[in-house]
Amino acid sequence: MLAIFAKGNQRTVNKIISLRKEALADHQYRVATRLHAIMLSIEKHTSGDIAALLKVNRSNVPIWINNWNNHGADGLLEGHRSGRRSALSAGDKVRLEDIIESGPVAYGLNTGVWTSKIITQIIEEEFGIGFHPGHVRKLLKEIGFSVQRPTYRLVNADAKKKNKWIRYTYPNIKKAEEEGAIIVYGDEASFRQSPTLHQTWSPVNVQPRIPSKGQRNSQKIFGAIALYSGDFLYKHTEDNFNSETYIEFLEEILDHYYKRPHRISLIQDNASYHKKPETYDWFAENRKYIEVFNLPPYCPELNSTERIWHYTRMQATHNRYYDTKEALCEALFLTFSTIQKNPNLIKGLLTPFLLGLMSLYLCAAIYYTLKRIRGSPYKAKLSMRRARTVAGLFG
């Protein structure tokens, strides 16, 4: 009698390892054992060897292999029946999507995290159907969900001001760029001497420990980035961020980026010293060379310089201990020098920002276009023409 083996390759084994970890996390130990058996079978262990290694009944191993070959991972779940279909109707799936999108808190749970185990319980309560958590994960992928890491949304952000900036201010910036202006984003950041923590690889059950003195000394950096060329400029200041130090940096921006007759279009956030009378006076005196555009309040995602700060923290401060401020400055300046000498690196950092901004702009344009198309054929033509003009801004 010929030995039978589970179908798969190294890529399949990697997937099984992930599924086995999920099964163990869900306390589905028998499913984890079956997955382990399939992994061994793919590696050409015989049924007898697998039974001896895992201490299971030898007659069960060929059944698991057959179920795997015919039905995949579903064939190894508890209560699996050949040919079993999802019992959720199309309407049930839509309702489940609404529940998940609304969030656990809106559903009445104390947690803010959806897990496959919780969703399994929700399905049983709402639809009277019992699923294995492993099948629920597969179901969620089928209806368009995946595990995502949240990002912060500043509650003080004004959605109307943000939409207005995207719809009206940004096209003016693009128009200035088409007329030869250089688009420059400006920002500032503080880098603490105490290390910032970030997840990293480490032996199982061994949490990395990063030295720290608990000091809050920070180094203050002004930064500017030319959007399309990736030309990066920075200034380290020993003083606090204020209108005086900012104007000093503005002078450096003017010297560095201004190329007659091309004006600079400077995009900045709403820091208080950006709005001081002396700052406004400086912009008025230099309006022939530089035009300023303020971002909407509390919208750092619209500032491309944030990408540079994120990269700098990943390279220089995350999980790094510096005994002195001089050591921290040396690491920061080395990172900035690397950025300046590698324009392709800069473009790689800025491409996601540009695509995100483009997406926001087009979504806003499409929304307001559809909102205007009501009744009048003239209005419909006018709105579609505007939509085409918007699309043309991005080539």
Stockholm file with secondary structure:
# STOCKHOLM 1.0

chainA/1-395         MLAIFAKGNQRTVNKIISLRKEALADHQYRVATRLHAIMLSIEKHTSGDIAALLKVNRSNVPIWINNWNNHGADGLLEGHRSGRRSALSAGDKVRLEDIIESGPVAYGLNTGVWTSKIITQIIEEEFGIGFHPGHVRKLLKEIGFSVQRPTYRLVNADAKKKNKWIRYTYPNIKKAEEEGAIIVYGDEASFRQSPTLHQTWSPVNVQPRIPSKGQRNSQKIFGAIALYSGDFLYKHTEDNFNSETYIEFLEEILDHYYKRPHRISLIQDNASYHKKPETYDWFAENRKYIEVFNLPPYCPELNSTERIWHYTRMQATHNRYYDTKEALCEALFLTFSTIQKNPNLIKGLLTPFLLGLMSLYLCAAIYYTLKRIRGSPYKAKLSMRRARTVAGLFG
#=GR chainA/1-395 SS CCCCCCCCCHHHHHHHHHHHHHHHHTTCHHHHHHHHHHHHHHTTCCHHHHHHHHTCCTTHHHHHHHHHHHHGGGGGSTTCCTTCCCCCCHHHHHHHHHHHHHCHHHHTCSCSCCCHHHHHHHHHHHHCCCCCHHHHHHHHHHTTCCCCCCCCCCTTCCHHHHHHIIIIIHHHHHHHHHTTCEEEEEEEEEEESSCBCCCCCCCTTCCCCCCCCCCCCEEEEEEEEETTTCCEEEEEESSCSCHHHHHHHHHHHHHHHCBTTBCEEEEECCCGGGSSHHHHHHHHHTTTTEEEEECCTTCGGGCTHHHHHHHHIIIIIBTCCCSSHHHHHHHHHHHHHHHHHCHHHHHHHHHHHHHHHHHHHHHHHHHHHHHHCSSCHHHHHHHHHHHHHHHHTTC
#=GC SS_cons         CCCCCCCCCHHHHHHHHHHHHHHHHTTCHHHHHHHHHHHHHHTTCCHHHHHHHHTCCTTHHHHHHHHHHHHGGGGGSTTCCTTCCCCCCHHHHHHHHHHHHHCHHHHTCSCSCCCHHHHHHHHHHHHCCCCCHHHHHHHHHHTTCCCCCCCCCCTTCCHHHHHHIIIIIHHHHHHHHHTTCEEEEEEEEEEESSCBCCCCCCCTTCCCCCCCCCCCCEEEEEEEEETTTCCEEEEEESSCSCHHHHHHHHHHHHHHHCBTTBCEEEEECCCGGGSSHHHHHHHHHTTTTEEEEECCTTCGGGCTHHHHHHHHIIIIIBTCCCSSHHHHHHHHHHHHHHHHHCHHHHHHHHHHHHHHHHHHHHHHHHHHHHHHCSSCHHHHHHHHHHHHHHHHTTC
//
